[in-house]
Amino acid sequence: QVQLVESGGGLVQAGGSLKLSCAASGSSMKISEMAWYRQAPGKQRELVARIPGGGDTNYADYVEGRFTISRDNAANTVYLQMSSLKPEDTADYYCNVVARRWGQRSIYWGQGTQVAVSS
């Protein structure tokens, strides 16, 4: 079984910064893509940033230039550095991992970590 453990959420004032972390663990696991999604109250879950195995990154337009996604392959960990936070960034943030175990490709989700930005 693959487990994703997220940390780093919290309450911050507008203009502030937070760094989220997500550590993946599991036997016989080979991770390809890692990503962060978010879901605000009453809204659908949306992609924030993605980092495939090759290291190229993709960002949603609304976080481009403010958020940075990175990964530590040795530690099976993905990070999201969030800067210049805005109240509209308030949401639950979810780690997403695509991994293969014994040849089977599966998608895994973290439990979510809450980010609240006050104005």
Buried (B, 14 or more C-beta within 10 A) or exposed (E): EBEBBBEBBEEBEEEBEBBBBBBBEBEEBBBEBBBBBBBBEEEEBEBBBBBBEEEEBEBBEEBEEBBBBBBEEEEBBBBBBBBEBBEEBBBBBBBBBBBEBEEEEEEBBBEBBEBBBEE
